[in-house]
Amino acid sequence: MKREDLLCDCDVLHERAVSFVRSKMPDENELIDLSDFFKILGDSTRAKIVCALDASELCVCDLASLLNMTKSAISHQLRALREANLVKNRRAGKVVFYSLADDHIKEIFEMGLDHIREAEPEAEGSAVQQSVKQSVRPVSRDLVWEERPEIW
């Protein structure tokens, strides 16, 4: 796809649409918090831990063995996940078990995984690059107009 196919070639501001979207935008602090949330998940080690905890609650020793890492390294990553309220823990005697903090985390992780698995393998490029290639298509203004007439 050519670059010019991805650019809007008009100088018209769709004021009603912009006003509608502006009214739906979260405040700046919420967007910063959301960005930080995704940054925490953006680390591959933490993503592996979340993936493991998506399947079952585990202790640090279990996670270290599963991921072939030291207990210290796992504990360090769990601290970051705990501080971001993505995981919780419970003590059973001398063992501390970790699990995902709530169903939101499970759903977000699983939806993200489903999204990257949608991409059909191509000869070159990562799964993310393939997904982007497949999802970037020119948009027909007429189609958008008909789908959301209340904001245009």
ZIQUINOR-V160975 format. One record per residue. N is the residue number from 1. RES is the residue in one letter. SS is DSSP state (H for helix, E for strand, C for the rest). PHI is phi in degrees with one decimal (* if undefined). PSI is psi as a letter, one per 40 degrees, with the letter a starting at -180 (NA if undefined). Layout:
n->N res->RES ss->SS phi->PHI psi->PSI
n->N res->RES ss->SS phi->PHI psi->PSI
//
This chain:
n->1 res->M ss->C phi->* psi->h
n->2 res->K ss->C phi->-77.6 psi->i
n->3 res->R ss->H phi->-59.3 psi->d
n->4 res->E ss->H phi->-66.7 psi->d
n->5 res->D ss->H phi->-71.4 psi->e
n->6 res->L ss->H phi->-97.5 psi->e
n->7 res->L ss->C phi->-102.7 psi->i
n->8 res->C ss->C phi->-72.5 psi->h
n->9 res->D ss->C phi->-110.4 psi->f
n->10 res->C ss->C phi->-134.2 psi->i
n->11 res->D ss->C phi->-113.6 psi->e
n->12 res->V ss->C phi->-90.1 psi->h
n->13 res->L ss->C phi->-94.2 psi->h
n->14 res->H ss->C phi->-87.9 psi->g
n->15 res->E ss->H phi->-57.9 psi->d
n->16 res->R ss->H phi->-64.6 psi->d
n->17 res->A ss->H phi->-65.8 psi->d
n->18 res->V ss->H phi->-63.3 psi->d
n->19 res->S ss->H phi->-62.9 psi->d
n->20 res->F ss->H phi->-60.6 psi->d
n->21 res->V ss->H phi->-65.0 psi->d
n->22 res->R ss->H phi->-57.6 psi->d
n->23 res->S ss->H phi->-69.7 psi->d
n->24 res->K ss->H phi->-94.9 psi->e
n->25 res->M ss->C phi->-71.9 psi->h
n->26 res->P ss->C phi->-67.7 psi->i
n->27 res->D ss->C phi->-72.1 psi->i
n->28 res->E ss->H phi->-57.2 psi->d
n->29 res->N ss->H phi->-64.0 psi->d
n->30 res->E ss->H phi->-65.2 psi->d
n->31 res->L ss->H phi->-67.2 psi->d
n->32 res->I ss->H phi->-65.0 psi->d
n->33 res->D ss->H phi->-61.9 psi->d
n->34 res->L ss->H phi->-64.3 psi->d
n->35 res->S ss->H phi->-61.5 psi->d
n->36 res->D ss->H phi->-62.8 psi->d
n->37 res->F ss->H phi->-57.5 psi->d
n->38 res->F ss->H phi->-72.2 psi->d
n->39 res->K ss->H phi->-64.0 psi->d
n->40 res->I ss->H phi->-61.3 psi->d
n->41 res->L ss->H phi->-73.7 psi->e
n->42 res->G ss->C phi->-74.8 psi->e
n->43 res->D ss->C phi->-87.6 psi->h
n->44 res->S ss->H phi->-64.3 psi->d
n->45 res->T ss->H phi->-65.4 psi->d
n->46 res->R ss->H phi->-65.5 psi->d
n->47 res->A ss->H phi->-63.1 psi->d
n->48 res->K ss->H phi->-63.6 psi->d
n->49 res->I ss->H phi->-64.1 psi->d
n->50 res->V ss->H phi->-60.8 psi->d
n->51 res->C ss->H phi->-60.8 psi->d
n->52 res->A ss->H phi->-63.1 psi->d
n->53 res->L ss->H phi->-73.0 psi->e
n->54 res->D ss->H phi->-66.2 psi->d
n->55 res->A ss->H phi->-85.7 psi->d
n->56 res->S ss->C phi->-167.7 psi->i
n->57 res->E ss->C phi->-70.7 psi->i
n->58 res->L ss->E phi->-143.1 psi->i
n->59 res->C ss->E phi->-93.3 psi->i
n->60 res->V ss->H phi->-57.1 psi->d
n->61 res->C ss->H phi->-60.8 psi->d
n->62 res->D ss->H phi->-61.4 psi->d
n->63 res->L ss->H phi->-63.5 psi->d
n->64 res->A ss->H phi->-61.3 psi->d
n->65 res->S ss->H phi->-66.5 psi->d
n->66 res->L ss->H phi->-59.4 psi->d
n->67 res->L ss->H phi->-96.9 psi->e
n->68 res->N ss->C phi->55.4 psi->f
n->69 res->M ss->C phi->-131.9 psi->i
n->70 res->T ss->C phi->-78.3 psi->i
n->71 res->K ss->H phi->-61.3 psi->d
n->72 res->S ss->H phi->-62.6 psi->d
n->73 res->A ss->H phi->-64.6 psi->d
n->74 res->I ss->H phi->-64.5 psi->d
n->75 res->S ss->H phi->-60.2 psi->d
n->76 res->H ss->H phi->-61.0 psi->d
n->77 res->Q ss->H phi->-70.4 psi->d
n->78 res->L ss->H phi->-63.5 psi->d
n->79 res->R ss->H phi->-60.3 psi->d
n->80 res->A ss->H phi->-63.0 psi->d
n->81 res->L ss->H phi->-66.9 psi->d
n->82 res->R ss->H phi->-66.9 psi->d
n->83 res->E ss->H phi->-63.2 psi->d
n->84 res->A ss->C phi->-89.3 psi->e
n->85 res->N ss->C phi->59.8 psi->f
n->86 res->L ss->C phi->-95.5 psi->d
n->87 res->V ss->E phi->-129.4 psi->i
n->88 res->K ss->E phi->-131.0 psi->i
n->89 res->N ss->E phi->-134.3 psi->i
n->90 res->R ss->E phi->-144.3 psi->i
n->91 res->R ss->E phi->-98.2 psi->h
n->92 res->A ss->E phi->-130.4 psi->g
n->93 res->G ss->C phi->69.8 psi->b
n->94 res->K ss->C phi->-91.3 psi->e
n->95 res->V ss->E phi->-101.4 psi->h
n->96 res->V ss->E phi->-110.0 psi->h
n->97 res->F ss->E phi->-98.3 psi->i
n->98 res->Y ss->E phi->-113.6 psi->i
n->99 res->S ss->E phi->-148.6 psi->i
n->100 res->L ss->E phi->-66.1 psi->i
n->101 res->A ss->C phi->-63.1 psi->d
n->102 res->D ss->C phi->-165.2 psi->i
n->103 res->D ss->H phi->-65.7 psi->d
n->104 res->H ss->H phi->-59.5 psi->d
n->105 res->I ss->H phi->-63.4 psi->d
n->106 res->K ss->H phi->-58.2 psi->d
n->107 res->E ss->H phi->-65.1 psi->d
n->108 res->I ss->H phi->-62.6 psi->d
n->109 res->F ss->H phi->-61.9 psi->d
n->110 res->E ss->H phi->-65.4 psi->d
n->111 res->M ss->H phi->-66.4 psi->d
n->112 res->G ss->H phi->-62.1 psi->d
n->113 res->L ss->H phi->-63.9 psi->d
n->114 res->D ss->H phi->-58.9 psi->d
n->115 res->H ss->H phi->-62.0 psi->d
n->116 res->I ss->H phi->-72.9 psi->d
n->117 res->R ss->H phi->-78.8 psi->e
n->118 res->E ss->C phi->-66.9 psi->d
n->119 res->A ss->C phi->-66.3 psi->h
n->120 res->E ss->C phi->-77.8 psi->h
n->121 res->P ss->C phi->-60.9 psi->h
n->122 res->E ss->C phi->-117.1 psi->i
n->123 res->A ss->C phi->-61.1 psi->d
n->124 res->E ss->C phi->-138.9 psi->i
n->125 res->G ss->C phi->96.5 psi->i
n->126 res->S ss->C phi->-75.7 psi->i
n->127 res->A ss->H phi->-60.0 psi->d
n->128 res->V ss->H phi->-65.8 psi->d
n->129 res->Q ss->H phi->-61.1 psi->d
n->130 res->Q ss->H phi->-63.8 psi->d
n->131 res->S ss->H phi->-62.2 psi->d
n->132 res->V ss->H phi->-63.5 psi->d
n->133 res->K ss->H phi->-58.2 psi->d
n->134 res->Q ss->H phi->-74.0 psi->d
n->135 res->S ss->H phi->-90.6 psi->e
n->136 res->V ss->C phi->-91.0 psi->h
n->137 res->R ss->C phi->-136.1 psi->i
n->138 res->P ss->C phi->-61.7 psi->i
n->139 res->V ss->C phi->-102.6 psi->h
n->140 res->S ss->C phi->-82.8 psi->h
n->141 res->R ss->H phi->-60.3 psi->d
n->142 res->D ss->H phi->-63.6 psi->d
n->143 res->L ss->H phi->-64.6 psi->d
n->144 res->V ss->H phi->-62.3 psi->d
n->145 res->W ss->H phi->-56.8 psi->d
n->146 res->E ss->H phi->-70.5 psi->d
n->147 res->E ss->H phi->-73.5 psi->d
n->148 res->R ss->C phi->-130.5 psi->f
n->149 res->P ss->C phi->-61.6 psi->d
n->150 res->E ss->C phi->-68.0 psi->e
n->151 res->I ss->C phi->-103.3 psi->e
n->152 res->W ss->C phi->-92.4 psi->NA
//
